[in-house]
């Protein structure tokens, strides 16, 4: 049985690049999220950097560009439950 890939959401401001490329293997790219705990291709940790699609088109391989175009058309990632540093769901204060 294969395990479903989980992701950390990445916050960004309007106008900032929203595609995250693994700089270790240069084969994985995701929109507004990064895989946890590591890159599924090379298992690099903390290796993702943000780029705009046009920048990836300037230097990326055909495979990476195709993945970036596909990721660009994905809907916004769904928000995930906030976690405390210990990985325990945070309790929202009730008002």
Buried (B, 14 or more C-beta within 10 A) or exposed (E): EEEEEEBBEBEEEEEEBBBBBBBBBBBBBBBBBBBEEBBEEBEBEEBBEBBBBEBBEEEBEEEBBEBBBEBBEEEEBEEEEEEEEEEEEEEEEEE
